[in-house]
Amino acid sequence: MKYILSNVYVFVHDKFIKSNVIIDNNIISDISTKEFFPSSDNIIFNLDNCFLFPGFLDVHVHLREPGFFCKETIKSGTMAAARGGYTTVCSMPNLSPTPDSRENLDIQLELIRKNACIEVIPYGTITIGENGEELTNYEGLANDVCGFSDDGRGVQNNKIMKEAMTKISQLGKVLAAHCEDESLIRGGYIHAGDYAAENKHRGICSESEWKQIERDLELVRETGCKYHICHVSTKESVDLIRQAKLEGLDVSCETAPHYLVMNDDMLKDEGRFKMNPPIRSELDRLSLIIGIKDGTIDMIATDHAPHTSEEKSKGLKDSAMGIVGLETAFPILYTELVKKELVSLEKLINLLHENPRKRFKIGNPLGVGQVANFTVFDLEKNYKINPEDFLSMGKATPFENKEVYGECILTMASGKIAYQGKNLKPEKEV
C-alpha cells in the first residue's frame, strides 16, 4: 500500500517546507514537490494548509496496565496518545506487578505487543516494588527499558540512591527521578500558596521538590549518572538544573503543559485540578517559561495519569493525584505558547520530539528512508476541549471547555495509520 500526502507543510531540517510525502511499504520514500501520479495502489490525502510533524515522544506516561486496567489500558492509552500526535510513549512502572524483575517486565511487554497501536517502551524500577529499600537487578532489564524510575515516589535513602546511580551509570541508562522529600509533605495536597491559605487547604511546599533535586545533583557529581528529573514545577528547581548544566553535569529534565500555562490562582476545588507535583505560583510558571526558552528545560512530557471518575470526584483534598494529558498537550501548548509568541512552533516540536529522542536514544528522525512515524495537525481548527470525546478512559483535565487551536487529523506509527480523524477522507481511493 502506498500513501500520498499532498500539499502539506513538512518539518524537515528545523523548518517547514510545503511538499508531498509518499509512504511506500511503511517507509517514507519521498518528500518533495515532484508531481505524483495516482494509481490503484495509492491512497491520497490532500492536506492543504496542514502541518506534518515528526511523531511526538512522551517520556512520562501512565498506562496503568498491568494491574489497574479500570483506570486505563495499554489499548486505550495508546489510542489516546496517537490522537494526540504521539508515536512513542515511555510507560511508568508504578504498576502491579512492578517491572522490577525479568518475569514482571515480560508480563507488561506481552500486553504491549498485543494491544499497543504505537511504540511503548517501559521503564524499569529503581528499587524492588518501588519501596526505596532494595535495588532492582538492572542488568536483567536494561535491553528492554528506556531507563529506570520509581515514579510516584522519591527515593528517600541517600545511600540507596547513590548505589542506584552508580549501577545504572555503568549500564549507560538514564535514571529518571521523581523528586519529592516525603518529610516535607506534611499532609499537603496542593501548592502551599495563596489559594491554599485562603481556602484552608494543606499545602505542599516547593522545597519538597527542589531539596531532593539538590541532593541528587550532589550524587550525580559523585557518580556521573545520566540523570533526568521528572515533572519540574518550581523556580528553585529550574535554577538548580541551570547551574548543574553550566557545570557540565549529565542532567536533563521535563516539565508538563499544566505547569507552563496554569498557576494556583486558577484552581477550583475539583479533582481535575489535583496532581503531583501540584500547580504552583505564577512566579514558578514564569520561571518554567524562561527555562524552556533558555534550554534549561529539555522537553515537555504529559505525566498522563488517568483515574476513574469516582477517584477524581472528591475535590482537592480527597481525590486521587493525577490528570490526563495526551490528547490535550499539543493544542494547549500551541495555543498558549506558540500563538502567544512565547516560543516558536519549531522550538515546540523539538521539545516534543527531537530533544527526548536524543536524550533517551529512542526513535527515528523524520526523513526519506525512515519508517513513517509522524503526525498531521490542522493548526487553524479551533474547538473546545471536551473530555467526553477523549479516547483515554481518564476524563479528568483542568482544561475542560478551554478553547484551543490545533487538531490532530492523522498519526502514522511504524508506517501504519494509528489515528485518522473522522473528517479526513482520501481524495481518491482507486
C-alpha positions as CSV (number, residue, x, y, z in Angstrom):
1,M,0.0,0.0,0.0
2,K,1.2,3.5,-0.9
3,Y,0.0,6.6,0.8
4,I,0.5,10.1,-0.7
5,L,0.0,13.1,1.5
6,S,-0.2,16.1,-0.8
7,N,0.4,19.9,-0.2
8,V,1.4,19.5,3.5
9,Y,3.9,21.7,5.4
10,V,6.6,19.2,6.5
11,F,9.0,19.8,9.3
12,V,12.5,18.9,8.0
13,H,15.9,20.4,8.9
14,D,14.2,22.6,11.6
15,K,12.0,24.4,9.1
16,F,8.7,23.9,7.3
17,I,8.6,23.1,3.6
18,K,5.4,22.6,1.6
19,S,5.7,19.2,0.0
20,N,4.2,15.9,-1.0
21,V,5.1,13.0,1.2
22,I,5.0,9.4,-0.1
23,I,4.9,6.4,2.1
24,D,5.6,3.1,0.4
25,N,5.6,-0.2,2.4
26,N,5.7,1.7,5.7
27,I,8.8,3.7,4.6
28,I,8.9,7.4,3.6
29,S,10.1,7.1,0.1
30,D,9.9,10.8,-1.0
31,I,9.4,14.3,0.5
32,S,9.4,16.7,-2.5
33,T,7.3,18.9,-4.7
34,K,7.6,16.4,-7.6
35,E,4.4,15.6,-9.4
36,F,2.9,12.3,-8.4
37,F,0.7,10.0,-10.5
38,P,-2.4,8.3,-8.9
39,S,-2.7,4.6,-9.4
40,S,-4.7,1.7,-8.0
41,D,-2.1,1.3,-5.2
42,N,-2.4,4.8,-3.9
43,I,-4.4,6.3,-1.1
44,I,-4.2,10.1,-1.4
45,F,-4.9,12.6,1.4
46,N,-5.0,16.3,0.4
47,L,-3.6,18.1,3.4
48,D,-3.5,21.6,2.1
49,N,-2.6,24.1,4.8
50,C,-1.9,21.3,7.4
51,F,1.4,20.7,9.1
52,L,3.2,17.4,9.3
53,F,5.5,16.9,12.3
54,P,7.7,14.0,13.4
55,G,5.8,11.8,15.8
56,F,5.8,13.2,19.3
57,L,7.7,11.3,22.1
58,D,6.3,11.4,25.6
59,V,8.8,10.1,28.2
60,H,6.3,10.2,31.1
61,V,3.0,8.3,30.6
62,H,1.0,6.1,33.0
63,L,-0.8,3.4,31.0
64,R,-1.9,1.6,34.2
65,E,-1.6,-1.9,32.8
66,P,-0.9,-4.5,34.2
67,G,-2.7,-4.0,37.5
68,F,-5.1,-1.0,37.1
69,F,-7.0,-1.6,33.9
70,C,-10.1,0.1,35.5
71,K,-8.2,3.4,35.0
72,E,-6.6,2.9,31.6
73,T,-5.4,0.1,29.4
74,I,-2.5,-0.1,27.0
75,K,-5.0,-0.1,24.2
76,S,-7.0,2.9,25.3
77,G,-3.9,4.8,26.4
78,T,-2.0,4.3,23.1
79,M,-5.1,5.2,21.1
80,A,-5.3,8.5,23.1
81,A,-1.6,9.0,22.5
82,A,-2.0,8.5,18.7
83,R,-4.9,11.0,18.7
84,G,-2.5,13.5,20.5
85,G,0.2,13.1,17.8
86,Y,2.4,10.7,19.8
87,T,4.1,7.8,18.1
88,T,6.2,6.7,21.1
89,V,5.5,6.8,24.8
90,C,7.6,5.7,27.8
91,S,5.4,3.9,30.4
92,M,6.0,4.5,34.1
93,P,6.5,1.5,36.4
94,N,4.0,2.1,39.2
95,L,2.1,-1.0,38.1
96,S,1.1,-4.3,39.6
97,P,3.3,-6.2,39.3
98,T,6.0,-3.5,39.1
99,P,8.6,-4.2,36.4
100,D,11.4,-4.9,38.9
101,S,12.3,-8.4,37.5
102,R,12.5,-10.1,34.1
103,E,9.3,-12.0,34.9
104,N,7.3,-8.9,35.7
105,L,8.6,-6.9,32.8
106,D,7.7,-9.7,30.4
107,I,4.1,-9.5,31.5
108,Q,4.0,-5.9,30.5
109,L,5.9,-6.4,27.3
110,E,3.4,-9.1,26.2
111,L,0.5,-6.8,26.8
112,I,2.3,-4.1,24.8
113,R,2.9,-6.4,21.9
114,K,-0.8,-7.5,21.8
115,N,-2.5,-4.2,22.4
116,A,-0.4,-1.1,21.6
117,C,-1.1,0.9,18.5
118,I,2.1,2.9,18.8
119,E,5.5,2.2,20.2
120,V,5.6,1.8,24.0
121,I,8.9,1.5,25.9
122,P,8.7,0.8,29.6
123,Y,10.8,2.0,32.5
124,G,12.1,-0.5,34.9
125,T,12.0,0.4,38.6
126,I,14.9,1.8,40.6
127,T,14.0,-0.3,43.6
128,I,12.1,-3.5,44.0
129,G,8.4,-2.7,44.4
130,E,9.3,0.9,44.3
131,N,9.8,0.5,48.1
132,G,13.1,2.5,48.1
133,E,14.9,-0.2,50.0
134,E,16.4,-2.8,47.7
135,L,17.8,-2.2,44.2
136,T,16.3,-3.8,41.1
137,N,18.5,-6.1,39.1
138,Y,19.1,-3.6,36.3
139,E,21.2,-5.8,34.1
140,G,18.3,-8.2,33.5
141,L,16.1,-5.4,32.3
142,A,18.4,-2.9,30.6
143,N,17.9,-4.1,27.0
144,D,14.1,-3.6,27.1
145,V,13.6,-0.4,29.1
146,C,14.2,3.2,28.3
147,G,15.6,3.9,31.8
148,F,14.9,3.3,35.4
149,S,12.4,5.2,37.7
150,D,10.4,4.9,40.9
151,D,8.0,7.5,39.6
152,G,5.2,8.2,42.1
153,R,7.7,8.2,44.9
154,G,11.1,9.8,45.5
155,V,13.9,7.6,46.7
156,Q,14.3,8.8,50.3
157,N,17.5,7.0,51.3
158,N,20.7,8.8,50.1
159,K,22.8,5.6,50.2
160,I,20.3,3.7,48.1
161,M,20.1,6.5,45.5
162,K,23.9,6.7,45.2
163,E,24.1,2.9,44.7
164,A,21.4,3.1,42.1
165,M,23.1,5.9,40.2
166,T,26.4,4.1,40.3
167,K,25.0,0.8,38.8
168,I,22.7,2.5,36.3
169,S,25.6,4.6,35.1
170,Q,27.6,1.5,34.4
171,L,24.9,0.4,32.0
172,G,24.7,3.8,30.3
173,K,21.0,4.1,31.0
174,V,19.0,7.1,32.3
175,L,17.8,7.4,35.8
176,A,14.5,9.3,35.8
177,A,13.8,10.7,39.3
178,H,10.5,11.6,40.9
179,C,11.9,14.2,43.3
180,E,9.9,14.5,46.5
181,D,11.2,14.7,50.0
182,E,8.4,13.0,51.9
183,S,9.5,14.5,55.2
184,L,8.4,17.9,53.8
185,I,4.9,17.0,52.5
186,R,3.2,17.2,55.9
187,G,-0.2,16.1,54.6
188,G,-0.3,18.6,51.8
189,Y,-2.2,18.1,48.6
190,I,-2.0,21.4,46.6
191,H,0.7,24.1,46.4
192,A,1.4,26.0,49.6
193,G,0.4,29.3,48.1
194,D,-2.3,32.0,48.5
195,Y,-5.1,29.7,47.3
196,A,-4.3,27.1,49.9
197,A,-4.1,29.6,52.6
198,E,-7.3,31.5,51.7
199,N,-9.3,28.3,51.3
200,K,-7.8,26.4,54.2
201,H,-6.2,23.6,52.2
202,R,-3.0,21.9,53.3
203,G,-0.1,23.0,51.1
204,I,2.9,21.2,49.6
205,C,5.9,23.4,49.9
206,S,8.2,23.9,46.9
207,E,11.2,22.7,49.0
208,S,9.8,19.2,48.9
209,E,10.7,19.1,45.2
210,W,13.9,21.2,44.9
211,K,15.5,19.9,48.1
212,Q,15.7,16.4,46.7
213,I,16.9,17.7,43.3
214,E,19.7,19.4,45.3
215,R,20.6,16.1,47.0
216,D,20.5,14.2,43.8
217,L,22.8,16.6,41.9
218,E,25.4,16.1,44.6
219,L,25.2,12.4,43.9
220,V,25.4,13.0,40.2
221,R,28.7,14.9,40.8
222,E,30.0,11.8,42.5
223,T,28.7,9.1,40.2
224,G,28.4,10.7,36.7
225,C,25.0,9.2,36.3
226,K,22.7,10.2,33.3
227,Y,20.1,11.9,35.5
228,H,16.7,13.0,34.3
229,I,14.3,15.0,36.5
230,C,10.6,14.3,36.1
231,H,7.8,16.9,36.1
232,V,9.8,20.0,37.2
233,S,7.4,22.6,38.8
234,T,9.3,25.1,40.8
235,K,11.6,28.2,40.2
236,E,14.2,26.8,42.6
237,S,14.3,23.5,40.6
238,V,14.9,25.4,37.4
239,D,17.7,27.4,39.0
240,L,19.4,24.3,40.3
241,I,19.2,22.5,37.0
242,R,20.5,25.5,35.1
243,Q,23.6,25.7,37.3
244,A,24.1,21.9,37.0
245,K,24.2,22.2,33.3
246,L,26.6,25.1,33.4
247,E,28.9,22.8,35.5
248,G,28.7,20.1,32.8
249,L,26.7,17.5,34.7
250,D,24.8,14.9,32.6
251,V,21.4,16.3,33.6
252,S,18.1,16.7,31.7
253,C,14.6,17.5,32.8
254,E,11.0,17.7,31.7
255,T,8.0,19.8,32.7
256,A,4.4,19.3,31.8
257,P,1.9,21.5,29.9
258,H,-0.2,22.3,33.0
259,Y,2.8,23.8,34.8
260,L,3.6,26.0,31.9
261,V,0.1,27.5,31.4
262,M,-1.5,27.5,34.8
263,N,-0.9,28.9,38.3
264,D,-2.6,28.2,41.6
265,D,-4.9,31.2,41.3
266,M,-6.7,29.2,38.7
267,L,-7.5,26.3,41.0
268,K,-11.0,25.1,41.8
269,D,-12.0,22.6,44.5
270,E,-12.3,19.8,41.9
271,G,-10.3,16.7,41.5
272,R,-9.4,17.6,37.9
273,F,-7.1,20.3,39.3
274,K,-5.1,17.9,41.6
275,M,-1.8,16.3,40.5
276,N,1.6,15.7,42.0
277,P,3.6,17.9,41.9
278,P,0.8,20.5,42.2
279,I,0.2,23.5,40.0
280,R,2.3,26.2,41.6
281,S,2.6,30.0,41.7
282,E,2.8,32.5,38.8
283,L,6.4,33.1,39.6
284,D,7.1,29.4,39.3
285,R,5.2,29.3,36.0
286,L,7.2,32.2,34.5
287,S,10.4,30.6,35.7
288,L,9.5,27.4,33.8
289,I,8.8,29.5,30.6
290,I,12.3,31.1,31.0
291,G,13.7,27.6,31.4
292,I,12.0,26.5,28.2
293,K,13.4,29.5,26.3
294,D,17.0,29.2,27.5
295,G,17.3,25.4,27.2
296,T,17.4,24.6,30.9
297,I,14.2,22.5,30.4
298,D,14.9,19.9,27.7
299,M,11.4,18.5,26.9
300,I,7.7,18.6,27.7
301,A,6.0,15.4,28.9
302,T,2.4,15.0,29.9
303,D,2.6,12.9,33.1
304,H,-0.7,11.4,31.7
305,A,-2.2,9.8,34.8
306,P,-5.7,8.5,34.4
307,H,-8.0,7.6,37.3
308,T,-11.6,6.5,37.5
309,S,-14.3,9.1,37.6
310,E,-15.1,8.2,41.2
311,E,-11.5,8.6,42.3
312,K,-11.4,12.1,40.8
313,S,-14.8,13.3,42.1
314,K,-13.9,14.1,45.7
315,G,-12.5,17.6,45.5
316,L,-8.9,18.7,46.0
317,K,-8.5,17.1,49.4
318,D,-9.7,13.6,48.7
319,S,-9.3,13.0,45.0
320,A,-6.5,10.8,43.6
321,M,-3.5,12.7,42.3
322,G,-3.2,12.9,38.5
323,I,-4.8,14.2,35.3
324,V,-4.8,13.1,31.7
325,G,-2.9,15.0,29.1
326,L,-2.0,13.0,25.9
327,E,-5.0,14.4,23.9
328,T,-4.6,18.0,25.0
329,A,-0.9,18.6,25.2
330,F,-0.2,19.9,21.7
331,P,-3.3,22.1,21.3
332,I,-2.7,23.6,24.8
333,L,1.0,24.3,24.1
334,Y,0.3,25.6,20.6
335,T,-2.5,27.9,21.8
336,E,-0.8,29.2,24.9
337,L,2.9,29.3,23.9
338,V,3.2,29.5,20.1
339,K,0.2,31.6,19.3
340,K,1.2,34.0,22.1
341,E,4.7,34.1,20.6
342,L,6.4,32.8,23.8
343,V,8.1,30.0,21.8
344,S,8.3,29.2,18.1
345,L,6.5,26.3,16.5
346,E,9.9,24.9,15.6
347,K,11.0,25.1,19.2
348,L,7.9,23.3,20.4
349,I,8.4,20.4,18.0
350,N,12.0,20.0,19.3
351,L,10.6,19.9,22.9
352,L,8.1,17.2,21.9
353,H,10.3,15.1,19.6
354,E,13.9,15.9,18.9
355,N,15.2,16.5,22.5
356,P,13.6,13.5,24.1
357,R,14.6,11.3,21.2
358,K,18.2,12.3,21.6
359,R,18.3,12.1,25.4
360,F,16.7,8.6,25.6
361,K,18.1,7.3,22.3
362,I,14.7,6.5,21.0
363,G,13.0,6.6,17.6
364,N,13.9,7.9,14.3
365,P,14.0,11.3,12.7
366,L,11.6,12.4,10.0
367,G,13.1,11.8,6.6
368,V,13.3,9.9,3.4
369,G,14.3,6.2,4.0
370,Q,12.9,6.3,7.6
371,V,9.9,4.3,8.9
372,A,6.8,6.6,8.8
373,N,6.3,7.9,12.3
374,F,4.6,11.3,12.1
375,T,1.5,13.3,12.9
376,V,-0.5,15.8,11.0
377,F,-2.3,18.8,12.6
378,D,-4.8,21.3,11.3
379,L,-3.5,24.4,13.1
380,E,-6.4,26.6,12.0
381,K,-9.0,24.3,13.6
382,N,-10.3,25.7,16.9
383,Y,-12.6,23.9,19.3
384,K,-13.4,23.5,23.0
385,I,-11.8,20.6,24.9
386,N,-14.5,18.1,25.7
387,P,-13.3,15.2,27.9
388,E,-16.3,13.1,26.8
389,D,-14.6,12.9,23.4
390,F,-11.4,11.5,24.8
391,L,-10.2,8.1,23.7
392,S,-8.5,7.8,27.1
393,M,-10.5,6.1,29.8
394,G,-9.5,9.0,32.1
395,K,-11.5,12.2,31.7
396,A,-10.0,14.5,34.4
397,T,-8.4,17.5,32.9
398,P,-8.1,21.1,34.2
399,F,-8.6,22.2,30.5
400,E,-12.2,21.1,30.2
401,N,-14.1,23.6,28.0
402,K,-11.0,25.6,27.2
403,E,-10.9,26.9,23.6
404,V,-7.8,25.8,21.7
405,Y,-6.3,25.7,18.3
406,G,-4.7,22.7,16.6
407,E,-6.5,19.4,15.9
408,C,-4.7,16.1,15.1
409,I,-6.1,14.7,11.9
410,L,-3.7,11.8,11.2
411,T,-1.0,9.9,13.0
412,M,1.1,7.2,11.4
413,A,3.2,4.9,13.7
414,S,5.6,2.3,12.3
415,G,4.3,3.0,8.9
416,K,0.6,2.3,9.7
417,I,-2.3,4.6,10.5
418,A,-2.7,4.7,14.2
419,Y,-5.2,7.6,14.3
420,Q,-7.3,9.1,11.5
421,G,-9.7,12.0,12.2
422,K,-13.3,11.4,11.3
423,N,-13.3,14.2,8.8
424,L,-10.2,13.2,7.0
425,K,-11.2,11.3,3.8
426,P,-9.0,10.1,1.0
427,E,-9.1,12.4,-2.0
428,K,-9.1,9.4,-4.3
429,E,-9.1,5.7,-3.5
430,V,-8.9,3.5,-6.6
